[in-house]
Amino acid sequence: MLSTSKSQYLALPFIVVGTLSLLYFGPFVADAVSKLIAGPIVGNDFIDQKLKYQFVTLAIAIFILFVTVLFSKKNTKIFYKVGTLNAPAGHVRWLGIKNTDTWKIVGVNFAIIVSIVTGIFIYLNVARGQTLQSENIRYLPFILLFSMMNAFTEEAITRLSLVTAMHGQAPAWIIPIASALLFAIPHYFGVPGGIIGSLMAGFLGWLLAKSIQETNGLFWAWFIHFLQDVIIFTGLFLVAL
């Protein structure tokens, strides 16, 4: 019989499988969600495919959150909440984060910086040279919905569950690195993709896991991720429909 603390690690295989499922239902088997959910939900094929993907992966995320509760119940009481938005931020010299900074400052600053970098990357790799369909901005409600859902799903699987399962068992500095790897590798096949996309995702994974650790909650991780997804989905909607 495993001790309660050691049993936390039993959530990790589920987290890894959940991450792989994002690849399976996304870039690896593009029609997998359509086979799972027969018949259209909405009339537009592009939106219908994205909506089905969000529903399926959200269900997976909720399942993994539940599994993590079973194996790490004590830690879920620490991290399964919004968190302290102005909690002290740990000193990171190479990022310019000082001992006196709070996550209210760090969160806003990096929300802006990372969004600018993502916007430039999406323009250069998705929008540049394409005919932008400006009328597709009418799909803004879908862009916001997908961004909210996708940010929560990916944060729940690759960040919140991982931090919760490893907290108290692994050195604190190891956990953001594990999250960075878990987030970076699948993004090689995603948007942003390739080596640069993976490096961007890895940095974001590290930073957002750190935010969950230090604020004891999901808000900054979800919010910063949400902003990136708004930029990404906007770029996709402007060129794909």
N, C-alpha and C positions, 0 to 999 in steps of 0.2 A: 504493500500500500504506500503510494507516494505521499510525502508530506504536502500540506496545502501549498507551501512556497514552491516546492519542486514541481507540483502539478501545473503551475503556471505555464511551463514550457510545452505542455500538451496542446496548447492553443496554437503554437507556432506552425505545425503542419497545415492546419486549417487556413491560417493566414497566407501561407505560401500557395496553397491550392487556390485560394480566393484570388490572389494576384494573377496566377496563371489563367484563371477563368476570364479575367479582363482581356487577356490576349486571345483566348479561344473565341470568345463571343465578339471580339473586335477585329483586329487585322488578320488573324490566322484563319478563321472560318467565317467569312463575312455574312453568309446566309444562315448562320446557326440560330440566331434569335428569331428569324422568320419561320424556321422550322419548328421552333419551340412555341411560338405564339402565332398560330395560323390565322390568316385573314388580316386585313388592314385595320389599324386603329384610326388613322387619318388618311385622307386621300392622297397626299403628297408622298411619293415613295421615299425620298430622302429623309423627310421628317419622320415618317413612319418607322423607318429602320433605326434612326437615332432614338426615337421614343421607346421602341421595344428594347433596345440595348440598355437604356437607362432603367427601365422597369426590372429587367432580369438581373442586372448587376446590383441594383439597389436591394433586391431580395437577398442576393448573396451576401452583401455587406451586413444586412440586418442579422442574417444567420450567424455570421462570424462574430459580430458583436455579442450575440447571445451565447455562443460557445465560449467566448472570452470571459463572460460573466461566470459561467460554470467553473472555469479553471482558475480564475483570478478575481473572485468576488470582492476581496478586500481592496484590490487596486482599482476596480471599477468605481468604487466610492470616491476615489481620489480624482480620477481623470474623466469619468463620464459626466461631464457638465460643461457649461460655458467657460468657466475658469475666471481667474482674476485678471481683468484686462490690463491693469496697470501694475502687474507684478514686477518685481525687480528682474532685470535681464542679466544673465551671466556674462562676465567680461570676455570679449573676443577681440583681441587687439587687431588682428588682420582685417576685421570687418569694421573697425572703428566703434565697436560697442563698448561703452565705458561702464565701470562699476556703478555709476550713479544713474545710468539709463534705466528706464522702465519699458515694459512691452507696449505701453501706449505710444511711446516714441519710436521704438524699434519696429513695431508692427506697422505703423503708418509709413515710416521711412522706407521699409522694404516692400510694402505694398506698392508704393510709387516706383521705386527703382526696378523691381522685378517686372512690373507691368510694362514699363518703358522698354526693357530688354525683350520681353515677350512680343510686344507690338512690333518692334524692329524685325525680329526673327520671322514673325508671321508675314509681315509685308514682303520681306526678301524671298521667302521660301514658299509662300502660298499665293499672295495677292499680286506680286510684281509680274507684269506681262500678261495678266489675265484681264478679261473684261469684267469689271465690277458691276454687278446688278444692284444699283443703289435702291431700287424699289423693293428689294428683299428685306430692307430694314423693317418692313411691316411684320416680319417674323420675329421681332424683338421679344415678344412674350415667350416664344419657344427657346430663343437664345438664353434668356434669363432662367427659364425652367431647367433646361439641360445643364446650364452652368451650376445652378444650385444643387441639382441631383448628382451630377458627376463629381463635383467637389466633395460632397458629403460621402459618396460611395468610396472614392479613392482614399480620402482621409481616414475613413472608418477601417478600411482593410489594411492599408500600408502604413498607417501612422498610429491612430488611436489604439487599435487592437494590439499592435506591436509594442508600443510604449507600455501599455497596461500589462501585457504578458511578460515583459522583460524587466519591469521595474522591481528593484530590490534583489534581483538575481544576477544581473550583469552590471558592470561598471557603468555609471551614468553616461560617460562619454562614448561608450560603445553603441548605445541604443540609437542615437541619431545617425551614426554611420551605417548601422544595419538597415534603418529606414531609407537612407540614401540609396543603398544598393538595391533594395527591394523596389524602389520607385524608379530608379534609373534604367535598370535592365529592360523592363517592359516598354519603357518610353523610346527605346531604340526603334521600335516598330510603330510608334504612335506619332502624334502631332503635338509639339515639335518632335521630330524624329532624328535618326542618325546619331552620330557620335556627339555632335554639338547639342542636340536635343536631349540626349542621355545625360550629358554633363550638367545642363541646365536643370533637368529633373532631379538629378542627384543632389545638387546644391539646395534646391527647394525642399527636397525630402529631408535633408539634414537640418535645415533651418526650421522647418515646420514641426519636426519631431522635437527639436529643442524648445520651441514655443509651448508645446503641450506639456513637456516636463516642467518648465519653469512657471507656467501660469496655472497648471493643474486643470487644464480644460482645452476645449476644441476650437474656441472662437477664432483666434488669430490664424490658426492653421487653415480652418475652413474659409475664412474671409479672404485671405491672400490667394488661396487656391481658386476660389470663386472668381476673383477678378481676372486671373489668368485665363480661366475657361471662357469668360465673357469675350475676351479678346480673340481667343482661338475659334470659338463658335461663330463669332461675327465674321471673321475672315472666311471660314468655311461656307457660311450661308451666302456671303456676297459673291462667291465664285462657283459654288457647287449646284445651285438651283437654276 
